[in-house]
Amino acid sequence: ALNEELEEMTSEMGIKFIPNMAKLDLQKMIRSSKYYEEELMKETLEAIRKETE
């Protein structure tokens, strides 16, 4: 579920999601995206976290 949500989120940002990608590499790619907005990403990740609990 978490990987599917991350894949969808990164796809919408124009980032190719690789399932075994290191979290740090994924974080760098997200932050370098022209669509990155820190507050929006925090809210999105918090919602994903709650759904997977």
C-alpha positions in Angstrom: 0.0 0.0 0.0 2.7 2.5 0.9 4.8 1.7 -2.2 1.7 2.2 -4.4 1.0 5.5 -2.8 4.6 6.6 -3.2 4.6 5.4 -6.8 1.4 7.4 -7.5 2.7 10.6 -5.8 6.1 10.5 -7.5 4.4 9.7 -10.9 2.3 12.8 -10.5 5.5 14.8 -9.9 7.2 13.3 -13.1 9.5 11.1 -11.1 10.1 7.5 -12.1 9.5 5.4 -8.9 11.8 2.4 -8.5 10.5 0.0 -5.7 14.0 -0.8 -4.3 15.2 2.8 -4.5 17.0 4.0 -1.3 14.8 6.4 0.7 17.5 9.1 0.6 17.7 8.9 -3.2 13.9 9.1 -3.5 13.9 12.1 -1.1 16.5 13.9 -3.2 14.5 13.3 -6.4 11.2 14.6 -4.8 12.9 17.7 -3.4 14.5 18.5 -6.8 11.2 18.2 -8.6 9.7 21.5 -9.9 6.4 20.4 -8.3 7.8 19.9 -4.8 6.0 21.9 -2.1 7.3 21.0 1.4 4.0 21.5 3.3 2.0 19.6 0.7 4.4 16.7 0.8 4.3 16.6 4.6 0.5 16.4 4.5 0.5 13.8 1.8 3.0 11.6 3.5 1.1 11.9 6.8 -2.1 10.8 5.1 -0.3 7.9 3.6 1.2 6.9 7.0 -2.3 7.0 8.6 -3.8 4.8 5.9 -1.1 2.2 6.3 -1.4 1.9 10.1 
